[in-house]
Amino acid sequence: MTANFVYQYPPLYSGTLVRRYKRFLADIELVNGEIVTAHCPNTGPMTGVCASASPVMLSYSDNAKRKYPFTWETIQMRDEGRTWVGINTALPNRVMKTVLEEHRIPELGNYETVRSEVRYGSDKKSRIDFLLSGGDAEKPIYVEIKNTTWAKDGLALFPDTVTERGQKHLRELTALVEAEDARCVMLYFINRGDCDRFSPGDDADPQYGELLRQAVDAGVEVLPCRFDVTPDGLRYLGLATLEL
């Protein structure tokens, strides 16, 4: 891809965040002064990445069936580096599909097949984001993706709120790896380029942090993947340092 992008945004519109409300909506003032209501594709609290008056970028859909044609894609921090952060939680899995198919993460080894949304777990009611297999992979590789935007002084943190769903995923991956049936990977998609370290967000969900450390002790692998976000697209920067 151009300029080593693993994902390129469509043409985006510049604006300023007025407010986010009802979880899925945000009022944005465009550069021409018009205020539009955009879809906010992020159900979480967006800790630290939702300050009013911050610059934002929006995509636009001409689908006549959409009530809100604009989608909020990125926000720019007020830090010294003016860091752009991706807030569209639907995007990381799409980006990771490309990253995995292009074998951009050498730590995962030489697999052959990438499958999405595969059922797993004792009751087969859960779905893993990606299942890698074939090639030189002796065992199937289960990969769960978590979008990560909360940060403190270059340290990326997940989660930024209590996540029972995330806790469940850790328990299931731990059980799977303990049965020695597979490699299991928690992949944290650090959706900003200013973090070189990663740690569980113990202040937000101490139970999650405890479960993550137990999972690592059991053999679950953790890959904190760094992405540089720009108004043009995303670049993969490699792994952050894991701090448990």
Secondary structure, DSSP 8 states (H G I E B T S, - for coil): -GGGEEEE----EEEEEEEEETTTEEEEEETTS-EEEEE----S--TTS--TT-EEEEEE---TT-S--EEEEEEE--STT--EEE--TTHHHHHHHHHHHTT--GGG----EEEEEEEESTTS-EEEEEEEESTT-SS-EEEEEEEE-EEETTEEEE-SS--HHHHHHHHHHHHHHHTTS-EEEEEEEE-BTT--EEEE-TTT-HHHHHHHHHHHHHT-EEEEEEEEE-SSEEEEEEE-EE--
